[in-house]
Amino acid sequence: MKYGEYTALRESVKLRLRAARESVDVLETLDRILDSYGEELKKTVGVGESLEGQVHAEVAADGELRELALDPSLMAMPADELSRAVLEAIQTATDEAREKVRPLSEESPDQ
């Protein structure tokens, strides 16, 4: 190998190494952002109620129903009415959780 070829090859390796280090830095930053986003998602819960608070639901950002509480007085209610009230509370909680998550997903990585 001639000296000129060696020099060109060496410079090429240095440039690729620099680009690889920059890529690692970007990936590490992205990893930190995703960790932070994941922690926020874990804490995000939407709350919904119906029948003036007699039905209470909590839904996590991932859609998991975390809590469903029914006032005991509702047990005498017709099943179809109770079912609609439960679904209404869950839907309200789901919508609230989505709204809370939306700003997180709209943030740019620079923020």
MOLINBEL-V183143 format. One record per backbone hydrogen bond with DSSP energy under -0.5 kcal/mol. CO is the residue of the C=O (numbers start at 0). NH is the residue of the N-H. If there is no record, write none. Layout:
BEGIN
CO,NH + CO,NH
END
This chain:
BEGIN
1,5 + 2,6 + 3,7 + 4,8 + 5,9 + 6,10 + 7,11 + 8,12 + 9,13 + 10,14 + 11,15 + 12,16 + 13,17 + 14,18 + 15,19 + 16,20 + 17,21 + 18,22 + 19,23 + 20,24 + 21,25 + 22,26 + 23,27 + 24,28 + 25,29 + 26,30 + 27,31 + 28,32 + 29,33 + 30,34 + 31,35 + 32,36 + 33,37 + 34,38 + 35,39 + 36,40 + 37,41 + 38,42 + 39,43 + 40,43 + 40,60 + 43,60 + 45,58 + 47,56 + 49,53 + 49,54 + 50,53 + 53,70 + 54,49 + 55,68 + 56,47 + 57,65 + 57,66 + 58,45 + 59,62 + 63,59 + 63,65 + 66,57 + 68,55 + 70,73 + 71,74 + 72,75 + 73,76 + 77,81 + 78,82 + 79,83 + 80,84 + 81,85 + 82,86 + 83,87 + 84,88 + 85,89 + 86,90 + 87,91 + 88,92 + 89,93 + 90,94 + 91,95 + 92,96 + 93,97 + 94,98 + 95,99 + 96,100 + 97,101 + 98,102 + 100,103 + 100,104 + 101,105 + 102,106 + 103,106 + 107,110
END
